[in-house]
């Protein structure tokens, strides 16, 4: 999406480049009717909404840069309160789930607080660099496990910081080491191909990355989901797993089924708001008649006003319930109306 520059930005640009480029440049006009108070994409807010206490997790020790949380027998969370990984200790070694490049060294330090056993296995939740790009920093030569679509994407990318998995699976894989067990399963495309569920049945812990964000608005455009209907289906599938603790790969705390229920409720309201706005917004309203021969402009105008209505509908109920609501509500409404129109 091309963002419309503000009048101040345009004036600054014209001052630098002279008037000639500005004569051919579209100018920002009056805001749409009923424009939300929440700043739209491309407009700097004076202040973001405060983060609700319910979204906050335990603080990080600044001297360490990470914290550990025990999730059950031998299973631990490692987090910098922005990213999350897990490690599972068994009789002769350690399994790591994800190694974000920003704190892979912290994972080694966290493991050393618990055990001197070596890292023998690393599970990739999916292919994205921000979650597995620190695997080399873990050291050694662990067995790397991933879904086969993740291997395909990593082979395409050819990134030496994300070495190819040595063990892959299609639908399900059980990793049993000593008395510990992890169940890996693939449920199709949502966030991206290859993104898996990692379930520890004894500890009743489920990790699915970039899907549920406990206490928070999802990252922009449903966490840049490749398939929005698939994303909706997988959040419902997550809710059916018998877990007590949920690890989402991001934010500052773990979650519960109550957090999944809140995200499902928000998504249902978002879908309903976007659907109503699509049906009730007049095509071509608030346009200069001279622009109506430009179909791109007509749809841009229509989509913008659909999203304005969507944001206005959601704000009273959700702005104080989800951290970061104001940061990404415009993105979510754009993604939702687009999915409803074309998926």
C-alpha positions in Angstrom: 0.0 0.0 0.0 1.3 3.5 -0.9 0.9 5.8 2.1 -0.4 9.3 1.4 2.2 11.9 2.6 1.0 14.5 5.1 0.8 18.1 4.0 3.8 19.0 6.2 5.9 16.2 4.6 4.9 17.3 1.1 5.8 20.9 1.9 9.2 19.8 3.2 9.8 17.7 0.0 8.8 20.6 -2.2 11.2 22.9 -0.3 14.0 20.5 -1.0 13.3 19.6 -4.6 11.6 22.7 -5.8 8.1 23.1 -7.1 8.2 21.1 -10.3 7.9 17.6 -8.7 5.1 18.8 -6.5 3.0 20.0 -9.4 2.6 16.4 -10.5 2.3 15.0 -6.9 -1.1 14.2 -5.4 -1.8 16.4 -2.4 -3.2 15.3 0.9 -6.8 16.5 1.3 -9.3 16.8 4.1 -9.7 13.7 6.3 -12.5 11.3 5.6 -15.7 11.8 7.5 -15.8 10.2 10.9 -12.1 9.8 10.9 -11.0 7.8 14.0 -8.9 9.5 16.7 -6.4 6.7 16.5 -3.6 7.7 14.1 -3.8 5.9 10.8 -0.9 4.2 9.1 1.8 6.8 8.1 0.8 9.4 10.7 2.9 9.7 13.9 0.8 9.6 17.1 1.6 12.0 19.9 1.5 9.0 22.3 0.5 5.4 22.0 -2.1 3.9 24.3 -0.7 2.6 27.6 0.0 -1.1 27.9 -2.7 -2.8 30.1 -1.3 -4.5 33.2 -2.9 -7.7 32.1 -0.6 -7.8 29.1 2.6 -7.5 31.1 4.9 -10.3 32.2 7.5 -10.6 34.9 10.4 -8.1 34.4 13.8 -8.9 32.9 16.9 -8.7 35.0 18.8 -6.0 33.0 22.1 -7.5 34.1 21.2 -10.8 32.4 19.0 -9.6 29.5 16.7 -12.6 29.8 14.6 -14.6 32.2 13.8 -18.3 32.7 10.4 -19.7 33.6 9.9 -23.3 34.5 6.9 -24.7 32.6 6.9 -28.3 34.0 9.3 -31.1 34.6 12.5 -30.3 32.7 10.7 -27.7 30.4 11.7 -24.1 30.5 10.8 -20.8 28.8 13.6 -18.4 27.9 12.6 -14.8 26.9 13.8 -11.3 26.6 10.1 -10.2 27.0 9.9 -9.7 23.3 10.8 -13.1 21.9 10.3 -16.5 23.5 12.1 -19.9 23.1 11.9 -23.2 25.1 14.3 -25.9 26.1 13.6 -29.4 27.4 16.1 -31.2 29.6 16.2 -35.0 29.3 18.5 -37.6 30.8 21.5 -37.0 28.5 20.9 -33.8 26.7 18.8 -30.7 25.9 16.3 -29.9 23.2 16.0 -26.3 22.1 12.9 -24.9 20.4 13.8 -21.8 18.3 16.9 -19.7 18.6 16.2 -16.0 17.8 19.4 -14.2 16.7 18.9 -11.4 19.2 19.5 -13.6 22.3 20.8 -17.0 21.2 23.7 -16.6 23.6 21.2 -16.0 26.4 19.7 -19.4 25.6 23.1 -21.1 26.3 23.4 -19.1 29.5 19.9 -20.0 30.6 20.6 -23.7 29.9 23.8 -23.5 31.9 21.8 -22.3 34.9 19.8 -25.5 34.8 22.1 -28.2 33.5 25.5 -28.9 32.0 24.1 -31.4 29.5 24.7 -30.6 25.8 22.3 -29.3 23.3 21.5 -32.4 21.1 18.4 -31.3 19.2 17.0 -28.0 17.9 13.4 -27.7 16.6 12.5 -25.0 14.1 9.0 -23.7 14.7 9.1 -22.3 11.1 11.6 -20.7 8.7 11.6 -17.1 9.7 15.0 -15.6 10.6 13.8 -13.7 13.6 13.0 -17.1 15.3 15.8 -19.4 14.2 18.6 -17.2 12.8 20.7 -17.7 16.0 20.9 -21.5 15.8 24.6 -21.4 14.9 25.4 -19.5 18.1 24.1 -22.4 20.2 27.3 -24.3 19.2 27.9 -28.0 18.7 26.2 -30.1 16.0 22.7 -30.6 17.1 20.1 -32.6 15.1 17.8 -30.0 13.4 14.1 -30.9 13.1 11.5 -29.1 11.0 8.4 -29.7 8.9 9.3 -30.4 5.2 7.9 -27.0 4.0 10.3 -25.3 6.3 13.2 -27.2 4.7 11.9 -26.2 1.3 11.8 -22.5 2.2 15.3 -22.6 3.9 16.8 -24.4 0.8 15.3 -21.6 -1.4 16.7 -18.9 0.9 20.2 -20.4 1.2 21.0 -18.5 4.4 24.0 -20.0 6.2 22.6 -18.6 9.5 19.7 -21.0 9.1 21.2 -24.4 8.3 18.9 -27.0 6.7 17.1 -29.4 9.0 18.5 -32.9 9.2 15.2 -34.5 10.2 11.9 -33.5 8.5 8.3 -34.7 8.7 5.1 -34.1 6.8 2.2 -34.3 9.2 3.3 -35.5 12.7 6.5 -36.4 14.4 7.1 -37.6 18.0 10.5 -36.8 19.6 11.0 -39.2 22.5 14.3 -38.8 24.4 14.7 -40.6 27.6 11.6 -40.0 29.7 10.7 -36.8 27.9 8.5 -36.3 24.8 7.5 -33.6 22.4 4.7 -34.0 19.8 5.1 -32.0 16.6 2.3 -31.5 14.2 1.6 -29.6 11.0 -1.9 -28.0 10.4 -1.4 -26.4 7.0 -0.7 -22.8 5.9 -1.6 -19.9 8.1 1.3 -17.8 9.3 3.5 -19.4 6.7 4.0 -22.9 5.2 5.8 -25.2 7.7 4.7 -23.4 10.9 4.1 -26.2 13.4 2.5 -27.0 16.8 5.0 -28.1 19.4 3.2 -29.9 22.3 4.7 -31.3 25.6 1.9 -33.7 26.7 3.2 -34.4 30.2 3.8 -30.7 31.0 0.6 -29.7 29.1 2.4 -26.9 27.2 1.7 -25.9 23.6 4.1 -23.7 21.6 2.8 -22.2 18.3 4.8 -19.2 17.1 3.3 -16.0 15.5 -0.3 -17.0 16.0 -1.6 -16.1 19.4 -0.3 -13.0 21.3 -1.4 -13.3 25.0 -2.8 -9.9 26.1 -1.8 -8.2 22.9 -3.1 -7.2 19.5 -1.6 -9.6 16.9 1.3 -8.2 15.0 0.3 -6.3 11.8 -1.9 -8.1 9.2 -2.5 -11.1 11.5 1.3 -11.4 12.0 1.8 -11.2 8.2 -0.2 -14.3 7.7 0.1 -16.0 4.3 -3.5 -17.3 4.6 -6.0 -15.3 6.6 -8.8 -18.0 6.6 -6.1 -20.5 7.5 -5.0 -18.3 10.4 -8.6 -18.2 11.7 -8.9 -22.0 11.5 -5.6 -22.6 13.3 -6.4 -20.3 16.2 -9.6 -22.4 16.7 -7.4 -25.5 16.4 -5.0 -24.2 19.1 -8.0 -23.7 21.4 -8.9 -27.4 21.1 -5.5 -28.6 22.3 -5.5 -29.7 26.0 -2.8 -27.3 27.2 -2.4 -25.4 30.5 0.3 -23.1 29.2 0.7 -21.5 25.8 4.0 -20.2 24.4 3.5 -17.9 21.4 7.1 -16.9 20.6 6.5 -13.2 21.4 5.4 -10.8 24.1 6.3 -10.8 27.7 4.3 -13.6 29.2 2.9 -17.0 28.5 -0.8 -17.6 27.8 -3.8 -19.7 28.7 -7.0 -20.8 27.0 -8.5 -17.6 28.3 -6.0 -15.6 26.2 -6.9 -17.7 23.1 -10.6 -17.1 23.8 -9.9 -13.3 23.9 -8.1 -13.4 20.6 -10.9 -15.4 19.0 -13.5 -13.0 20.3 -11.5 -10.0 18.9 -11.1 -11.8 15.5 -14.8 -12.5 15.4 -15.6 -8.8 16.1 -13.0 -7.7 13.5 -14.5 -10.0 10.9 -18.1 -8.8 11.6 -17.0 -5.1 11.6 -15.2 -5.4 8.3 -18.0 -7.4 6.7 -20.6 -4.8 7.7 -18.4 -1.9 6.5 -17.9 -3.6 3.1 -21.7 -3.9 2.7 -22.7 -0.5 3.9 -19.9 1.8 2.5 -20.9 3.6 -0.8 -18.4 3.1 -3.6 -17.2 6.5 -4.9 -18.3 8.6 -1.9 -16.2 11.6 -0.8 -14.4 11.6 -4.2 -13.7 14.3 -6.7 -15.8 13.4 -9.7 -12.8 13.8 -12.0 -11.1 10.9 -10.2 -13.9 8.4 -10.8 -12.5 7.4 -14.2 -9.5 6.0 -12.3 -10.5 2.6 -11.0 -7.4 2.3 -8.7 -8.5 5.6 -7.0 -12.1 4.5 -6.7 -11.1 1.3 -4.9 -8.5 3.1 -2.8 -11.1 5.6 -1.6 -13.7 2.8 -0.9 -11.2 0.6 1.0 -10.0 3.5 3.1 -13.6 4.4 4.1 -14.4 0.7 4.8 -11.4 0.6 7.2 -12.4 3.9 8.8 -15.8 2.3 9.7 -14.1 -0.9 10.9 -11.7 0.9 13.2 -14.5 3.0 14.6 -16.6 -0.1 15.3 -13.8 -1.9 17.2 -12.3 0.9 19.2 -14.8 1.3 22.0 -14.7 -2.3 23.1 -11.1 -3.3 22.4 -8.8 -0.3 22.8 -8.3 -0.9 26.5 -8.4 -4.7 26.4 -5.5 -5.5 24.0 -2.1 -4.0 24.3 -1.0 -2.4 21.1 -4.5 -2.1 19.8 -3.8 1.4 18.4 -0.6 0.3 16.8 -2.1 -2.3 14.5 -5.8 -1.9 14.3 -5.6 -0.2 11.0 -3.5 -3.0 9.6 -5.9 -5.7 10.9 -8.9 -3.9 9.3 -7.1 -3.6 6.0 -6.1 -7.3 6.0 -9.6 -8.4 7.1 -11.6 -6.5 4.5 -9.1 -7.6 1.8 -9.5 -11.2 2.8 -13.3 -11.0 2.9 -13.3 -9.5 -0.6 -11.0 -12.0 -2.3 -10.4 -15.2 -0.3 
